[in-house]
Amino acid sequence: MSAPDSVLALAQERMSARGAKDFALADSLRNKIAALGYEVVDVADGFELIAKAAFITLAFARDIRPIDLEKETTVGIIVDGFTDDALETVNSVKANNDCGIVILSIGDPGRLVEAIDSRTYLFAVAPGASWGDCANVMIEKVKSTYIVIMDPSTRFTGDAITPAVAELKKGEYVAVGWRGGLVNTDDDWRSVDDKGDGEVDVLFSYFMALNREAIVETGGFNPRAIYYRNADIEFSLKVRQAGGRLLQMGLPLEQGRHHGYHDVDPDYREIQSKKNYDRILDRFRGKSAILSPRR
């Protein structure tokens, strides 16, 4: 075998775990080996290591195996084009926190392969994947206590994760974000007003830190949300309906060019945004009891 000694050691540890029937540990070690660029194959007298592609390509996001980077918090970033900008975002996360990072690229990940290391996992899915499905994969398959869903246009200017997770650990809120607001009931629930820091009805997916276990219980994002816009509003109201509370707080973040809004086909953007918002109105409009205190 021509694999590095570090990879061989992990493979030996995995074989021992399998012998002890500790299959959870064996799966975790398999993921570590995969992150280092090798596939471990079980054979009659042990194992073989096969060099593999730098990232996994799947037909559907839901086909990915569970991912355990052994980090309390993992950042999940869904990337649909403009991969050079997304790489800058990933690097800004790495420069400010030692969290795990999972990148889901819809289509060719381009230079994002440069980001792969022991705490950064990359996989790609076929173009046209549903944004809601991709976000749910992050919540369901990434085995961290806290998951941060963030847009590739959002950049860290400092450690945004530690203060957000500190709030989640208090147990009062199940989601903490950077931008959000209160539903405007005066215009029949058709807009959201930013009222600054405090408890909110809605958090936007520029940056959303989530208590993973609590969010799994709510069912996550709507898989019918092909496009991100307004999907986070529907998700937020769903969490509130289930009794979860959301907090908006100031964090050391900035937003670059939001390609997901400015650089997509305008007709597609408006059609899919409207579909998402129509579901919100049908499901939640008038249910004032689920809203946070007005301010």
N, C-alpha and C positions, 0 to 999 in steps of 0.2 A: 504494500500500500504506500502511496506517495503522499498521503495526507500529513499535515503537520502533527507534531507530537501532541499539541493541545487538543486537536480534534480526535486523535486516537485515544487519548485519555478519557474524553467525554464518551466515546463509543464503548470503551471498556466499562465505564461506570454504568452506562445504560444497560449493557449486557448483564451486569451484576444485579441491577434493579429488576430486570425481567426475570432473572432467576429467583429473586426474592418475591416475585409477583407484585412488585410495587409499580404498577403500570402507569400511575399518574406521574411518578418520577421519570419513568422511561420515556413517556411522551414529552415531558418537559425537556429532557436531554436531547431527544430527537429534534425538537425545535431549535435548541441551541446549536446543534450540529448543522442544521439547515441554514441558520443565520450566518454561519461561517463558510457556507458555500459547498456543503457536502450532503449527500443523501446516504443514510445508513440502511443497508439491506441485510436482513437476517438470512443466514444460510445454515446448513446443517451443522457445521463445526464452528460457528461463531457469527461473524458479520463481515460485510464488505463496505467500503466507503467509495462512493462515486461522486466525482466532481460534477456539480450541477450548475444550471444557469444562476445568475446573481439574484434573480427574483422569480417568484412563482406566478404563472399566468393561469387564470381560471376562467371558465365560461361564466360562472355565476359567483358572486361574492359569498353567498351562503355555503359554498362548497369548501371554504377554507377550514382547516382544522383549528381547534382552540389554540390560542397563542398565550404563552406565559413567559414574559420577559423578567419575571421575578422582581417586579417593581411595584411599590404601593400605588403609584400613579402612572398611567400611560396616556400619552397624547395621541389622538387619532385624527389624521388629516386626510380628507378626501380630495383628490387632485384630478381635475378634468382639463388637461391641457396646460399650457404656460408653465411647464415643469421647471424652467430656470428660476422663475419667481418663487415657485413652491420650495425649491432647494434653499433659497435664501431664508425662507420662513423656518424650515427645519433647522438650519444652522443657527438661527436666532434662538430657537428653543434649547438646542444643545449648549449654547454659550451661557445660558442662565439657569439651567436646572438639570439634574441628573436622572430625570424621569425616563421611562420607556417611551418609544415612539413607534407607532404603526402607521405606515403610509399605504393608502389604497389608491392606486392610480387607475382611472378609467381610461383604458388605452395605453399607448406606449409611455413608459415612465421617463424616458429620456435620461437626463443627467442625474435623476434622483437615485440611480444606482450608486452614485458616489457617496450617498448618505449612509449606506448599509454598514453597520458595525454590530457589536454584541448587544446593543440596546436599541437597535433600529431595525425594524422588520418591514420589508417592502413586498407587496404583491400587486398584481395587475388583473383587471377584469375586462371583459369585452366592452367596446364602446356601446353606449346606450343603456348602461346599467342604471337602475333606479337609485337616486340619492338616498331615499328613505331606507332602502334595503342595505345600502353601503353603511349608513350610520348605525343601523341595527346590528350589523356584523361587528362593528367596533364594540358595541355595548354587550353583545351576547358572547362573543368569542375571545375577547381580550381579558385575561384573568388577572385584573388588578382591582383593588378595592375602589379606586377612583379613576374615572375615565374623563378625559378632556376632549370634547369634540370641538375642533376649531377649523376655521376657513384658512386656506393657503394665502389669503391676502392679509392676514393678521400677523404682525411681527412682535416679538418680545423685545422690549427695551430694558427689561429687568426681570426678576423672578416673579412671574405672575401666578405660578402654581402654588407656592407655599402659602400665601395668604388665602387663596381660594379654598384650598384643602383644609386649612385651619378652621375656616367657617363651617365646612361640611362636617368636620369631626365633632363640632359642638352638638350636632344632631338636630338643630332647629330647622335647617334647610336641606333639601335633597339635591338642589341645583344652584350653582353660583355662577354668575356671568358678568361680562364687562359692559354689554349694551342690552337694554331692554326697555320695559315701560308698562304703562297701564292701558288697558283697553278703553277706548273712548266710547262710552255708552251714549253720549249725546248725539253721535252720528251713526247710531244703530250698529255699533261694533265694527265699523268699517275701517278703523285706523287704530294705531297704538301711539300713545304720547309718552315721550321720554321725560320722566319726572325726577331723574337723578338717582342717586344711590338710595337703597332701601328695598323693602319687599315689593315685588312686582308680580304682574299677571304673566308676563312674557319675557323670555330671554332669547336673544338672537344668537345664531350659531357662529358668529365671529369667534366666540370663545365661550364654551359652556362646560364647567366642571361639574361632574355628576357623581353621586353616590351610586355605584353600578348596581348593587343589589336592589336598592329601592326603585331604580328606573326599570330594571328588568321586570319587576312586579307590575309596572304600569303598562307593559307591552311595547314600550319604545315608540319609535317614529312610525308614521303611516307608510307602509311599503308602496302605496299608490302614489306617493310623492316622487314623481320622476325628477323634478327640479327642486332645488333647495328652498327657493324663495317662498315664504309663508309656511313652509313645512315646520319650521321651528316654532311658529306661533301655535299651530295645531298641537304640536307636541307639548308645549308649555301648558296650554289649557287642559290637555289630557292629564298631565301630572297634577295640576291643581284640582281637577275633578276627583282624582284619586286621593286627595288629602295632602299632597306634597306642597311644600312652600319653596319659593324661588327668591333669590337675593341678587340684586344688582349692586356691584361695588366697583370703585375705581381700582384699576390695575395697570401696571407698567406695560401697556400695549399700544401699538399704533397700527393703522390700517394703510396698506399700500393700495395700488389700483385693484379694484374688485373686478377681476376679469369675468367672474361668474355672472355678474350683472351687466357690466358695460360692453363686454366683448362677445356676447352671444347674439344669435339672431333675435331681433326685437319681437317678431311675431311669436316665436317659440317661447320667449321669456314671458310675454304677456298672457299667452294662452295657458301655459302651465302654472303661472302664478295665480291666475283666476281660478283654475281648477282647485288648487290648494285652498284658496280663500273661500270658495263656495262651500267646501266641506266644513270649514270652520263655522260659517254662518248657519249651515244646516244643523250642525251638531251642538253648538254652544250658545248661539245668540239668545240673549234673554235670561241665561242662567246666571244671574248676578251673584248668587250664593257662592259660586266657585271663585269669584274675584277677590283679590287682596284688598285690604283697607285703602280707601281713596285718600289721596294727598295732593 
